[in-house]
Amino acid sequence: MIRFSAAPVSGYIGFAVGRTIWEDALREHVAGPLGATAASRRIAHQYRRMINAYAAAADATAAAA
């Protein structure tokens, strides 16, 4: 489960993307078993999960206000 504890903080408007989103997919791609398209899709999926989690945290805060 992804949590964004800072999402409800006034003035906090985003999140940083770190290597946890792309490192495994890139490592598998470089090693050979994962093609470029599959690696791109996996990275995009992880990024979308982060966006969704942040948006849900922000929406929950707005609804509670």
CHARMM-style PDB file with segment names, atoms N, HN, CA, C and O in Angstrom:
ATOM      1  N   MET     1       0.840  -1.179   0.000  1.00  0.00      PROA
ATOM      2  CA  MET     1       0.000   0.000   0.000  1.00  0.00      PROA
ATOM      3  C   MET     1       0.885   1.243   0.000  1.00  0.00      PROA
ATOM      4  O   MET     1       1.829   1.350   0.783  1.00  0.00      PROA
ATOM      5  N   ILE     2       0.574   2.154  -0.866  1.00  0.00      PROA
ATOM      6  HN  ILE     2      -0.192   2.068  -1.503  1.00  0.00      PROA
ATOM      7  CA  ILE     2       1.323   3.402  -0.972  1.00  0.00      PROA
ATOM      8  C   ILE     2       0.599   4.465  -0.165  1.00  0.00      PROA
ATOM      9  O   ILE     2      -0.612   4.636  -0.304  1.00  0.00      PROA
ATOM     10  N   ARG     3       1.326   5.171   0.668  1.00  0.00      PROA
ATOM     11  HN  ARG     3       2.310   5.032   0.781  1.00  0.00      PROA
ATOM     12  CA  ARG     3       0.723   6.243   1.466  1.00  0.00      PROA
ATOM     13  C   ARG     3       1.451   7.545   1.210  1.00  0.00      PROA
ATOM     14  O   ARG     3       2.671   7.576   1.048  1.00  0.00      PROA
ATOM     15  N   PHE     4       0.695   8.598   1.178  1.00  0.00      PROA
ATOM     16  HN  PHE     4      -0.296   8.573   1.310  1.00  0.00      PROA
ATOM     17  CA  PHE     4       1.257   9.924   1.016  1.00  0.00      PROA
ATOM     18  C   PHE     4       0.842  10.758   2.220  1.00  0.00      PROA
ATOM     19  O   PHE     4      -0.154  11.480   2.173  1.00  0.00      PROA
ATOM     20  N   SER     5       1.602  10.654   3.280  1.00  0.00      PROA
ATOM     21  HN  SER     5       2.411  10.067   3.318  1.00  0.00      PROA
ATOM     22  CA  SER     5       1.238  11.360   4.505  1.00  0.00      PROA
ATOM     23  C   SER     5       1.339  12.872   4.343  1.00  0.00      PROA
ATOM     24  O   SER     5       0.706  13.608   5.099  1.00  0.00      PROA
ATOM     25  N   ALA     6       2.106  13.345   3.392  1.00  0.00      PROA
ATOM     26  HN  ALA     6       2.621  12.746   2.778  1.00  0.00      PROA
ATOM     27  CA  ALA     6       2.226  14.791   3.203  1.00  0.00      PROA
ATOM     28  C   ALA     6       1.135  15.351   2.294  1.00  0.00      PROA
ATOM     29  O   ALA     6       0.979  16.570   2.218  1.00  0.00      PROA
ATOM     30  N   ALA     7       0.390  14.516   1.615  1.00  0.00      PROA
ATOM     31  HN  ALA     7       0.517  13.526   1.677  1.00  0.00      PROA
ATOM     32  CA  ALA     7      -0.637  15.007   0.694  1.00  0.00      PROA
ATOM     33  C   ALA     7      -1.630  15.957   1.347  1.00  0.00      PROA
ATOM     34  O   ALA     7      -2.035  16.926   0.705  1.00  0.00      PROA
ATOM     35  N   PRO     8      -2.045  15.727   2.600  1.00  0.00      PROA
ATOM     36  CA  PRO     8      -3.005  16.646   3.207  1.00  0.00      PROA
ATOM     37  C   PRO     8      -2.389  17.940   3.745  1.00  0.00      PROA
ATOM     38  O   PRO     8      -3.114  18.824   4.203  1.00  0.00      PROA
ATOM     39  N   VAL     9      -1.070  18.059   3.696  1.00  0.00      PROA
ATOM     40  HN  VAL     9      -0.480  17.342   3.324  1.00  0.00      PROA
ATOM     41  CA  VAL     9      -0.405  19.240   4.235  1.00  0.00      PROA
ATOM     42  C   VAL     9      -0.569  20.415   3.278  1.00  0.00      PROA
ATOM     43  O   VAL     9      -0.283  20.304   2.085  1.00  0.00      PROA
ATOM     44  N   SER    10      -1.026  21.523   3.807  1.00  0.00      PROA
ATOM     45  HN  SER    10      -1.258  21.613   4.776  1.00  0.00      PROA
ATOM     46  CA  SER    10      -1.216  22.710   2.987  1.00  0.00      PROA
ATOM     47  C   SER    10       0.107  23.099   2.315  1.00  0.00      PROA
ATOM     48  O   SER    10       1.153  23.137   2.963  1.00  0.00      PROA
ATOM     49  N   GLY    11       0.048  23.379   1.036  1.00  0.00      PROA
ATOM     50  HN  GLY    11      -0.802  23.347   0.510  1.00  0.00      PROA
ATOM     51  CA  GLY    11       1.234  23.773   0.291  1.00  0.00      PROA
ATOM     52  C   GLY    11       1.982  22.623  -0.349  1.00  0.00      PROA
ATOM     53  O   GLY    11       2.861  22.851  -1.180  1.00  0.00      PROA
ATOM     54  N   TYR    12       1.663  21.413   0.011  1.00  0.00      PROA
ATOM     55  HN  TYR    12       0.949  21.228   0.686  1.00  0.00      PROA
ATOM     56  CA  TYR    12       2.317  20.233  -0.568  1.00  0.00      PROA
ATOM     57  C   TYR    12       1.554  19.870  -1.838  1.00  0.00      PROA
ATOM     58  O   TYR    12       0.372  19.533  -1.767  1.00  0.00      PROA
ATOM     59  N   ILE    13       2.201  19.933  -2.988  1.00  0.00      PROA
ATOM     60  HN  ILE    13       3.161  20.206  -3.046  1.00  0.00      PROA
ATOM     61  CA  ILE    13       1.467  19.760  -4.243  1.00  0.00      PROA
ATOM     62  C   ILE    13       1.989  18.642  -5.133  1.00  0.00      PROA
ATOM     63  O   ILE    13       1.598  18.562  -6.297  1.00  0.00      PROA
ATOM     64  N   GLY    14       2.837  17.797  -4.634  1.00  0.00      PROA
ATOM     65  HN  GLY    14       3.155  17.862  -3.688  1.00  0.00      PROA
ATOM     66  CA  GLY    14       3.337  16.749  -5.507  1.00  0.00      PROA
ATOM     67  C   GLY    14       4.181  15.735  -4.767  1.00  0.00      PROA
ATOM     68  O   GLY    14       4.205  15.707  -3.537  1.00  0.00      PROA
ATOM     69  N   PHE    15       4.868  14.906  -5.522  1.00  0.00      PROA
ATOM     70  HN  PHE    15       4.848  14.929  -6.521  1.00  0.00      PROA
ATOM     71  CA  PHE    15       5.738  13.900  -4.947  1.00  0.00      PROA
ATOM     72  C   PHE    15       6.922  13.685  -5.875  1.00  0.00      PROA
ATOM     73  O   PHE    15       6.847  13.965  -7.071  1.00  0.00      PROA
ATOM     74  N   ALA    16       7.994  13.193  -5.321  1.00  0.00      PROA
ATOM     75  HN  ALA    16       8.054  12.966  -4.349  1.00  0.00      PROA
ATOM     76  CA  ALA    16       9.190  12.905  -6.102  1.00  0.00      PROA
ATOM     77  C   ALA    16       9.158  11.447  -6.540  1.00  0.00      PROA
ATOM     78  O   ALA    16       8.696  10.574  -5.805  1.00  0.00      PROA
ATOM     79  N   VAL    17       9.640  11.203  -7.714  1.00  0.00      PROA
ATOM     80  HN  VAL    17      10.015  11.911  -8.311  1.00  0.00      PROA
ATOM     81  CA  VAL    17       9.698   9.845  -8.234  1.00  0.00      PROA
ATOM     82  C   VAL    17      11.127   9.345  -8.054  1.00  0.00      PROA
ATOM     83  O   VAL    17      12.080   9.949  -8.546  1.00  0.00      PROA
ATOM     84  N   GLY    18      11.251   8.245  -7.349  1.00  0.00      PROA
ATOM     85  HN  GLY    18      10.476   7.755  -6.949  1.00  0.00      PROA
ATOM     86  CA  GLY    18      12.566   7.668  -7.114  1.00  0.00      PROA
ATOM     87  C   GLY    18      12.763   6.393  -7.894  1.00  0.00      PROA
ATOM     88  O   GLY    18      11.893   5.950  -8.643  1.00  0.00      PROA
ATOM     89  N   ARG    19      13.906   5.827  -7.701  1.00  0.00      PROA
ATOM     90  HN  ARG    19      14.613   6.187  -7.092  1.00  0.00      PROA
ATOM     91  CA  ARG    19      14.253   4.639  -8.479  1.00  0.00      PROA
ATOM     92  C   ARG    19      13.391   3.428  -8.163  1.00  0.00      PROA
ATOM     93  O   ARG    19      13.403   2.466  -8.931  1.00  0.00      PROA
ATOM     94  N   THR    20      12.643   3.435  -7.064  1.00  0.00      PROA
ATOM     95  HN  THR    20      12.633   4.216  -6.441  1.00  0.00      PROA
ATOM     96  CA  THR    20      11.783   2.289  -6.759  1.00  0.00      PROA
ATOM     97  C   THR    20      10.733   2.078  -7.833  1.00  0.00      PROA
ATOM     98  O   THR    20      10.181   0.985  -7.962  1.00  0.00      PROA
ATOM     99  N   ILE    21      10.455   3.116  -8.601  1.00  0.00      PROA
ATOM    100  HN  ILE    21      10.904   4.004  -8.496  1.00  0.00      PROA
ATOM    101  CA  ILE    21       9.455   3.006  -9.671  1.00  0.00      PROA
ATOM    102  C   ILE    21      10.033   2.303 -10.897  1.00  0.00      PROA
ATOM    103  O   ILE    21       9.317   1.571 -11.580  1.00  0.00      PROA
ATOM    104  N   TRP    22      11.293   2.511 -11.179  1.00  0.00      PROA
ATOM    105  HN  TRP    22      11.875   3.106 -10.624  1.00  0.00      PROA
ATOM    106  CA  TRP    22      11.849   1.991 -12.430  1.00  0.00      PROA
ATOM    107  C   TRP    22      13.019   1.030 -12.286  1.00  0.00      PROA
ATOM    108  O   TRP    22      13.384   0.376 -13.263  1.00  0.00      PROA
ATOM    109  N   GLU    23      13.616   0.919 -11.118  1.00  0.00      PROA
ATOM    110  HN  GLU    23      13.319   1.450 -10.324  1.00  0.00      PROA
ATOM    111  CA  GLU    23      14.858   0.161 -10.986  1.00  0.00      PROA
ATOM    112  C   GLU    23      14.732  -1.313 -11.362  1.00  0.00      PROA
ATOM    113  O   GLU    23      15.547  -1.816 -12.135  1.00  0.00      PROA
ATOM    114  N   ASP    24      13.740  -2.009 -10.840  1.00  0.00      PROA
ATOM    115  HN  ASP    24      13.078  -1.600 -10.212  1.00  0.00      PROA
ATOM    116  CA  ASP    24      13.609  -3.443 -11.133  1.00  0.00      PROA
ATOM    117  C   ASP    24      13.358  -3.703 -12.614  1.00  0.00      PROA
ATOM    118  O   ASP    24      13.957  -4.600 -13.207  1.00  0.00      PROA
ATOM    119  N   ALA    25      12.464  -2.906 -13.205  1.00  0.00      PROA
ATOM    120  HN  ALA    25      11.977  -2.178 -12.723  1.00  0.00      PROA
ATOM    121  CA  ALA    25      12.170  -3.089 -14.630  1.00  0.00      PROA
ATOM    122  C   ALA    25      13.406  -2.827 -15.481  1.00  0.00      PROA
ATOM    123  O   ALA    25      13.675  -3.563 -16.430  1.00  0.00      PROA
ATOM    124  N   LEU    26      14.153  -1.790 -15.151  1.00  0.00      PROA
ATOM    125  HN  LEU    26      13.934  -1.191 -14.380  1.00  0.00      PROA
ATOM    126  CA  LEU    26      15.358  -1.486 -15.920  1.00  0.00      PROA
ATOM    127  C   LEU    26      16.405  -2.580 -15.744  1.00  0.00      PROA
ATOM    128  O   LEU    26      17.056  -2.982 -16.709  1.00  0.00      PROA
ATOM    129  N   ARG    27      16.565  -3.052 -14.531  1.00  0.00      PROA
ATOM    130  HN  ARG    27      16.036  -2.725 -13.748  1.00  0.00      PROA
ATOM    131  CA  ARG    27      17.545  -4.115 -14.282  1.00  0.00      PROA
ATOM    132  C   ARG    27      17.196  -5.357 -15.096  1.00  0.00      PROA
ATOM    133  O   ARG    27      18.074  -5.965 -15.709  1.00  0.00      PROA
ATOM    134  N   GLU    28      15.917  -5.737 -15.105  1.00  0.00      PROA
ATOM    135  HN  GLU    28      15.204  -5.244 -14.607  1.00  0.00      PROA
ATOM    136  CA  GLU    28      15.498  -6.913 -15.883  1.00  0.00      PROA
ATOM    137  C   GLU    28      15.670  -6.681 -17.379  1.00  0.00      PROA
ATOM    138  O   GLU    28      16.037  -7.599 -18.113  1.00  0.00      PROA
ATOM    139  N   HSD    29      15.407  -5.468 -17.828  1.00  0.00      PROA
ATOM    140  HN  HSD    29      15.109  -4.723 -17.232  1.00  0.00      PROA
ATOM    141  CA  HSD    29      15.576  -5.169 -19.255  1.00  0.00      PROA
ATOM    142  C   HSD    29      17.044  -5.264 -19.658  1.00  0.00      PROA
ATOM    143  O   HSD    29      17.367  -5.868 -20.681  1.00  0.00      PROA
ATOM    144  N   VAL    30      17.923  -4.681 -18.874  1.00  0.00      PROA
ATOM    145  HN  VAL    30      17.661  -4.190 -18.043  1.00  0.00      PROA
ATOM    146  CA  VAL    30      19.356  -4.713 -19.189  1.00  0.00      PROA
ATOM    147  C   VAL    30      19.889  -6.142 -19.150  1.00  0.00      PROA
ATOM    148  O   VAL    30      20.744  -6.512 -19.955  1.00  0.00      PROA
ATOM    149  N   ALA    31      19.380  -6.946 -18.210  1.00  0.00      PROA
ATOM    150  HN  ALA    31      18.686  -6.645 -17.556  1.00  0.00      PROA
ATOM    151  CA  ALA    31      19.827  -8.334 -18.092  1.00  0.00      PROA
ATOM    152  C   ALA    31      19.296  -9.212 -19.229  1.00  0.00      PROA
ATOM    153  O   ALA    31      19.846 -10.279 -19.500  1.00  0.00      PROA
ATOM    154  N   GLY    32      18.232  -8.764 -19.888  1.00  0.00      PROA
ATOM    155  HN  GLY    32      17.785  -7.897 -19.668  1.00  0.00      PROA
ATOM    156  CA  GLY    32      17.751  -9.500 -21.033  1.00  0.00      PROA
ATOM    157  C   GLY    32      16.364 -10.096 -20.989  1.00  0.00      PROA
ATOM    158  O   GLY    32      15.724 -10.168 -22.038  1.00  0.00      PROA
ATOM    159  N   PRO    33      15.851 -10.529 -19.849  1.00  0.00      PROA
ATOM    160  CA  PRO    33      14.572 -11.228 -19.898  1.00  0.00      PROA
ATOM    161  C   PRO    33      13.342 -10.342 -20.107  1.00  0.00      PROA
ATOM    162  O   PRO    33      12.256 -10.858 -20.372  1.00  0.00      PROA
ATOM    163  N   LEU    34      13.491  -9.033 -19.994  1.00  0.00      PROA
ATOM    164  HN  LEU    34      14.374  -8.614 -19.779  1.00  0.00      PROA
ATOM    165  CA  LEU    34      12.345  -8.145 -20.130  1.00  0.00      PROA
ATOM    166  C   LEU    34      12.580  -7.205 -21.306  1.00  0.00      PROA
ATOM    167  O   LEU    34      13.560  -6.461 -21.326  1.00  0.00      PROA
ATOM    168  N   GLY    35      11.684  -7.239 -22.278  1.00  0.00      PROA
ATOM    169  HN  GLY    35      10.888  -7.844 -22.262  1.00  0.00      PROA
ATOM    170  CA  GLY    35      11.817  -6.382 -23.441  1.00  0.00      PROA
ATOM    171  C   GLY    35      11.552  -4.918 -23.114  1.00  0.00      PROA
ATOM    172  O   GLY    35      11.030  -4.593 -22.048  1.00  0.00      PROA
ATOM    173  N   ALA    36      11.915  -4.048 -24.035  1.00  0.00      PROA
ATOM    174  HN  ALA    36      12.339  -4.312 -24.901  1.00  0.00      PROA
ATOM    175  CA  ALA    36      11.768  -2.605 -23.826  1.00  0.00      PROA
ATOM    176  C   ALA    36      10.307  -2.201 -23.632  1.00  0.00      PROA
ATOM    177  O   ALA    36      10.002  -1.380 -22.767  1.00  0.00      PROA
ATOM    178  N   THR    37       9.413  -2.765 -24.421  1.00  0.00      PROA
ATOM    179  HN  THR    37       9.661  -3.431 -25.124  1.00  0.00      PROA
ATOM    180  CA  THR    37       8.002  -2.409 -24.304  1.00  0.00      PROA
ATOM    181  C   THR    37       7.447  -2.856 -22.958  1.00  0.00      PROA
ATOM    182  O   THR    37       6.728  -2.100 -22.304  1.00  0.00      PROA
ATOM    183  N   ALA    38       7.770  -4.069 -22.540  1.00  0.00      PROA
ATOM    184  HN  ALA    38       8.353  -4.683 -23.071  1.00  0.00      PROA
ATOM    185  CA  ALA    38       7.301  -4.564 -21.249  1.00  0.00      PROA
ATOM    186  C   ALA    38       7.887  -3.744 -20.101  1.00  0.00      PROA
ATOM    187  O   ALA    38       7.187  -3.462 -19.128  1.00  0.00      PROA
ATOM    188  N   ALA    39       9.138  -3.365 -20.199  1.00  0.00      PROA
ATOM    189  HN  ALA    39       9.706  -3.594 -20.990  1.00  0.00      PROA
ATOM    190  CA  ALA    39       9.765  -2.534 -19.165  1.00  0.00      PROA
ATOM    191  C   ALA    39       9.071  -1.178 -19.091  1.00  0.00      PROA
ATOM    192  O   ALA    39       8.780  -0.684 -18.002  1.00  0.00      PROA
ATOM    193  N   SER    40       8.807  -0.581 -20.243  1.00  0.00      PROA
ATOM    194  HN  SER    40       9.043  -0.982 -21.128  1.00  0.00      PROA
ATOM    195  CA  SER    40       8.115   0.711 -20.279  1.00  0.00      PROA
ATOM    196  C   SER    40       6.735   0.617 -19.664  1.00  0.00      PROA
ATOM    197  O   SER    40       6.317   1.502 -18.917  1.00  0.00      PROA
ATOM    198  N   ARG    41       6.038  -0.441 -19.975  1.00  0.00      PROA
ATOM    199  HN  ARG    41       6.378  -1.160 -20.581  1.00  0.00      PROA
ATOM    200  CA  ARG    41       4.691  -0.625 -19.415  1.00  0.00      PROA
ATOM    201  C   ARG    41       4.732  -0.815 -17.899  1.00  0.00      PROA
ATOM    202  O   ARG    41       3.893  -0.277 -17.177  1.00  0.00      PROA
ATOM    203  N   ARG    42       5.697  -1.569 -17.431  1.00  0.00      PROA
ATOM    204  HN  ARG    42       6.379  -2.006 -18.018  1.00  0.00      PROA
ATOM    205  CA  ARG    42       5.806  -1.787 -15.986  1.00  0.00      PROA
ATOM    206  C   ARG    42       6.123  -0.474 -15.263  1.00  0.00      PROA
ATOM    207  O   ARG    42       5.547  -0.181 -14.215  1.00  0.00      PROA
ATOM    208  N   ILE    43       7.033   0.304 -15.826  1.00  0.00      PROA
ATOM    209  HN  ILE    43       7.501   0.065 -16.677  1.00  0.00      PROA
ATOM    210  CA  ILE    43       7.376   1.598 -15.232  1.00  0.00      PROA
ATOM    211  C   ILE    43       6.163   2.522 -15.243  1.00  0.00      PROA
ATOM    212  O   ILE    43       5.886   3.193 -14.249  1.00  0.00      PROA
ATOM    213  N   ALA    44       5.446   2.561 -16.348  1.00  0.00      PROA
ATOM    214  HN  ALA    44       5.671   2.016 -17.156  1.00  0.00      PROA
ATOM    215  CA  ALA    44       4.244   3.404 -16.446  1.00  0.00      PROA
ATOM    216  C   ALA    44       3.191   2.961 -15.425  1.00  0.00      PROA
ATOM    217  O   ALA    44       2.529   3.798 -14.810  1.00  0.00      PROA
ATOM    218  N   HSD    45       3.041   1.668 -15.250  1.00  0.00      PROA
ATOM    219  HN  HSD    45       3.578   0.989 -15.750  1.00  0.00      PROA
ATOM    220  CA  HSD    45       2.074   1.147 -14.278  1.00  0.00      PROA
ATOM    221  C   HSD    45       2.439   1.587 -12.857  1.00  0.00      PROA
ATOM    222  O   HSD    45       1.576   2.010 -12.088  1.00  0.00      PROA
ATOM    223  N   GLN    46       3.724   1.481 -12.520  1.00  0.00      PROA
ATOM    224  HN  GLN    46       4.425   1.138 -13.144  1.00  0.00      PROA
ATOM    225  CA  GLN    46       4.166   1.897 -11.185  1.00  0.00      PROA
ATOM    226  C   GLN    46       3.954   3.392 -10.981  1.00  0.00      PROA
ATOM    227  O   GLN    46       3.527   3.822  -9.910  1.00  0.00      PROA
ATOM    228  N   TYR    47       4.249   4.176 -12.003  1.00  0.00      PROA
ATOM    229  HN  TYR    47       4.595   3.826 -12.873  1.00  0.00      PROA
ATOM    230  CA  TYR    47       4.068   5.622 -11.903  1.00  0.00      PROA
ATOM    231  C   TYR    47       2.591   5.964 -11.722  1.00  0.00      PROA
ATOM    232  O   TYR    47       2.247   6.823 -10.911  1.00  0.00      PROA
ATOM    233  N   ARG    48       1.719   5.294 -12.477  1.00  0.00      PROA
ATOM    234  HN  ARG    48       1.999   4.596 -13.137  1.00  0.00      PROA
ATOM    235  CA  ARG    48       0.278   5.526 -12.364  1.00  0.00      PROA
ATOM    236  C   ARG    48      -0.212   5.165 -10.962  1.00  0.00      PROA
ATOM    237  O   ARG    48      -1.066   5.863 -10.415  1.00  0.00      PROA
ATOM    238  N   ARG    49       0.308   4.093 -10.373  1.00  0.00      PROA
ATOM    239  HN  ARG    49       1.002   3.525 -10.817  1.00  0.00      PROA
ATOM    240  CA  ARG    49      -0.053   3.734  -8.995  1.00  0.00      PROA
ATOM    241  C   ARG    49       0.292   4.864  -8.038  1.00  0.00      PROA
ATOM    242  O   ARG    49      -0.485   5.178  -7.137  1.00  0.00      PROA
ATOM    243  N   MET    50       1.458   5.477  -8.231  1.00  0.00      PROA
ATOM    244  HN  MET    50       2.090   5.222  -8.963  1.00  0.00      PROA
ATOM    245  CA  MET    50       1.857   6.588  -7.368  1.00  0.00      PROA
ATOM    246  C   MET    50       0.924   7.781  -7.552  1.00  0.00      PROA
ATOM    247  O   MET    50       0.516   8.402  -6.570  1.00  0.00      PROA
ATOM    248  N   ILE    51       0.586   8.104  -8.778  1.00  0.00      PROA
ATOM    249  HN  ILE    51       0.917   7.600  -9.575  1.00  0.00      PROA
ATOM    250  CA  ILE    51      -0.332   9.206  -9.056  1.00  0.00      PROA
ATOM    251  C   ILE    51      -1.689   8.943  -8.406  1.00  0.00      PROA
ATOM    252  O   ILE    51      -2.252   9.826  -7.759  1.00  0.00      PROA
ATOM    253  N   ASN    52      -2.207   7.741  -8.575  1.00  0.00      PROA
ATOM    254  HN  ASN    52      -1.749   7.024  -9.101  1.00  0.00      PROA
ATOM    255  CA  ASN    52      -3.511   7.393  -8.006  1.00  0.00      PROA
ATOM    256  C   ASN    52      -3.503   7.474  -6.482  1.00  0.00      PROA
ATOM    257  O   ASN    52      -4.455   7.968  -5.878  1.00  0.00      PROA
ATOM    258  N   ALA    53      -2.434   6.990  -5.866  1.00  0.00      PROA
ATOM    259  HN  ALA    53      -1.661   6.588  -6.357  1.00  0.00      PROA
ATOM    260  CA  ALA    53      -2.350   7.037  -4.406  1.00  0.00      PROA
ATOM    261  C   ALA    53      -2.286   8.478  -3.918  1.00  0.00      PROA
ATOM    262  O   ALA    53      -2.941   8.827  -2.936  1.00  0.00      PROA
ATOM    263  N   TYR    54      -1.515   9.307  -4.582  1.00  0.00      PROA
ATOM    264  HN  TYR    54      -0.983   9.024  -5.380  1.00  0.00      PROA
ATOM    265  CA  TYR    54      -1.421  10.715  -4.187  1.00  0.00      PROA
ATOM    266  C   TYR    54      -2.770  11.408  -4.363  1.00  0.00      PROA
ATOM    267  O   TYR    54      -3.219  12.140  -3.482  1.00  0.00      PROA
ATOM    268  N   ALA    55      -3.407  11.174  -5.498  1.00  0.00      PROA
ATOM    269  HN  ALA    55      -3.043  10.580  -6.214  1.00  0.00      PROA
ATOM    270  CA  ALA    55      -4.716  11.812  -5.771  1.00  0.00      PROA
ATOM    271  C   ALA    55      -5.747  11.356  -4.747  1.00  0.00      PROA
ATOM    272  O   ALA    55      -6.544  12.172  -4.283  1.00  0.00      PROA
ATOM    273  N   ALA    56      -5.755  10.090  -4.385  1.00  0.00      PROA
ATOM    274  HN  ALA    56      -5.107   9.427  -4.761  1.00  0.00      PROA
ATOM    275  CA  ALA    56      -6.709   9.592  -3.388  1.00  0.00      PROA
ATOM    276  C   ALA    56      -6.473  10.244  -2.038  1.00  0.00      PROA
ATOM    277  O   ALA    56      -7.430  10.594  -1.348  1.00  0.00      PROA
ATOM    278  N   ALA    57      -5.219  10.413  -1.648  1.00  0.00      PROA
ATOM    279  HN  ALA    57      -4.441  10.129  -2.208  1.00  0.00      PROA
ATOM    280  CA  ALA    57      -4.904  11.054  -0.366  1.00  0.00      PROA
ATOM    281  C   ALA    57      -5.331  12.511  -0.384  1.00  0.00      PROA
ATOM    282  O   ALA    57      -5.890  13.012   0.592  1.00  0.00      PROA
ATOM    283  N   ALA    58      -5.072  13.187  -1.485  1.00  0.00      PROA
ATOM    284  HN  ALA    58      -4.618  12.781  -2.278  1.00  0.00      PROA
ATOM    285  CA  ALA    58      -5.452  14.585  -1.607  1.00  0.00      PROA
ATOM    286  C   ALA    58      -6.977  14.735  -1.628  1.00  0.00      PROA
ATOM    287  O   ALA    58      -7.519  15.643  -0.998  1.00  0.00      PROA
ATOM    288  N   ASP    59      -7.670  13.848  -2.350  1.00  0.00      PROA
ATOM    289  HN  ASP    59      -7.230  13.110  -2.862  1.00  0.00      PROA
ATOM    290  CA  ASP    59      -9.137  13.891  -2.410  1.00  0.00      PROA
ATOM    291  C   ASP    59      -9.769  13.615  -1.052  1.00  0.00      PROA
ATOM    292  O   ASP    59     -10.758  14.251  -0.689  1.00  0.00      PROA
ATOM    293  N   ALA    60      -9.210  12.680  -0.303  1.00  0.00      PROA
ATOM    294  HN  ALA    60      -8.406  12.163  -0.598  1.00  0.00      PROA
ATOM    295  CA  ALA    60      -9.733  12.348   1.017  1.00  0.00      PROA
ATOM    296  C   ALA    60      -9.605  13.555   1.949  1.00  0.00      PROA
ATOM    297  O   ALA    60     -10.493  13.823   2.758  1.00  0.00      PROA
ATOM    298  N   THR    61      -8.519  14.259   1.828  1.00  0.00      PROA
ATOM    299  HN  THR    61      -7.798  14.042   1.170  1.00  0.00      PROA
ATOM    300  CA  THR    61      -8.298  15.450   2.651  1.00  0.00      PROA
ATOM    301  C   THR    61      -9.291  16.546   2.276  1.00  0.00      PROA
ATOM    302  O   THR    61      -9.856  17.203   3.151  1.00  0.00      PROA
ATOM    303  N   ALA    62      -9.503  16.741   0.983  1.00  0.00      PROA
ATOM    304  HN  ALA    62      -9.045  16.208   0.272  1.00  0.00      PROA
ATOM    305  CA  ALA    62     -10.430  17.764   0.517  1.00  0.00      PROA
ATOM    306  C   ALA    62     -11.866  17.431   0.958  1.00  0.00      PROA
ATOM    307  O   ALA    62     -12.622  18.324   1.340  1.00  0.00      PROA
ATOM    308  N   ALA    63     -12.229  16.166   0.905  1.00  0.00      PROA
ATOM    309  HN  ALA    63     -11.614  15.440   0.595  1.00  0.00      PROA
ATOM    310  CA  ALA    63     -13.575  15.741   1.292  1.00  0.00      PROA
ATOM    311  C   ALA    63     -13.807  15.923   2.790  1.00  0.00      PROA
ATOM    312  O   ALA    63     -14.925  16.209   3.218  1.00  0.00      PROA
ATOM    313  N   ALA    64     -12.766  15.759   3.572  1.00  0.00      PROA
ATOM    314  HN  ALA    64     -11.858  15.527   3.224  1.00  0.00      PROA
ATOM    315  CA  ALA    64     -12.887  15.904   5.024  1.00  0.00      PROA
ATOM    316  C   ALA    64     -12.953  17.358   5.460  1.00  0.00      PROA
ATOM    317  O   ALA    64     -13.388  17.657   6.572  1.00  0.00      PROA
ATOM    318  N   ALA    65     -12.529  18.248   4.602  1.00  0.00      PROA
ATOM    319  HN  ALA    65     -12.175  18.004   3.699  1.00  0.00      PROA
ATOM    320  CA  ALA    65     -12.482  19.683   4.958  1.00  0.00      PROA
ATOM    321  C   ALA    65     -13.833  20.348   4.888  1.00  0.00      PROA
ATOM    322  OT1 ALA    65     -13.947  21.543   5.158  1.00  0.00      PROA
TER     323      ALA     65
END
